[in-house]
Amino acid sequence: MVRKLVEMGETVLHDPYPDQRWKFKNQELYPGPSKKVFFRNQKKLADLQVLKDPGKALSGIDALVLAVSNKDYLDLDPRDIVRSAGKPIEVIDCFGILDDK
């Protein structure tokens, strides 16, 4: 999913655990064939920031994709998300983390 999003444009990744994604930083060394030949703009992955601060990651975004259901996301309040983004945004919630309200 991250590869496709990077292909489409500016992408910010929030992850409270790792500081960076080794497989994106070192695409040529990652076990198995490199996937960068299948997607455009994959050189940008080496510079992809992995932000730990959710407020900083949400600031100014146009869309939010919730693609993992770890504890850090289960307690999110939609009002806080919109407040941090600074405007209404599109939300793709792959696991039903946010309720319909």
KAZI-V876349 format. One record per backbone hydrogen bond with DSSP energy under -0.5 kcal/mol. CO is the residue of the C=O (numbers start at 1). NH is the residue of the N-H. E is the energy in kcal/mol with one decimal. If there is no record, write none. Layout:
co:CO nh:NH e:E
co:CO nh:NH e:E
//
This chain:
co:1 nh:5 e:-2.3
co:2 nh:6 e:-2.6
co:3 nh:7 e:-2.0
co:4 nh:8 e:-1.5
co:5 nh:9 e:-1.2
co:13 nh:15 e:-0.5
co:13 nh:51 e:-3.0
co:19 nh:50 e:-0.5
co:20 nh:22 e:-0.8
co:21 nh:24 e:-1.2
co:21 nh:25 e:-2.0
co:22 nh:26 e:-2.5
co:24 nh:27 e:-0.7
co:26 nh:29 e:-1.3
co:26 nh:30 e:-1.3
co:34 nh:37 e:-0.5
co:35 nh:38 e:-2.0
co:35 nh:39 e:-0.5
co:36 nh:39 e:-0.5
co:39 nh:42 e:-0.5
co:41 nh:44 e:-1.2
co:42 nh:45 e:-1.3
co:43 nh:46 e:-1.1
co:44 nh:47 e:-1.1
co:45 nh:48 e:-1.2
co:49 nh:13 e:-1.3
co:49 nh:51 e:-0.7
co:51 nh:15 e:-2.0
co:52 nh:54 e:-0.7
co:53 nh:57 e:-2.1
co:54 nh:58 e:-2.0
co:55 nh:59 e:-1.2
co:58 nh:61 e:-1.8
co:62 nh:90 e:-2.2
co:64 nh:66 e:-0.6
co:64 nh:92 e:-3.2
co:65 nh:67 e:-0.9
co:66 nh:94 e:-2.1
co:70 nh:73 e:-2.0
co:70 nh:74 e:-1.1
co:71 nh:75 e:-0.9
co:73 nh:76 e:-1.4
co:76 nh:78 e:-0.6
co:77 nh:80 e:-0.8
co:77 nh:81 e:-1.8
co:78 nh:82 e:-2.3
co:79 nh:83 e:-2.4
co:80 nh:84 e:-2.5
co:81 nh:85 e:-2.3
co:82 nh:86 e:-1.9
co:82 nh:87 e:-0.8
co:85 nh:60 e:-1.2
co:90 nh:64 e:-2.3
co:91 nh:93 e:-0.6
co:92 nh:66 e:-2.9
co:92 nh:94 e:-0.8
co:93 nh:96 e:-0.8
//
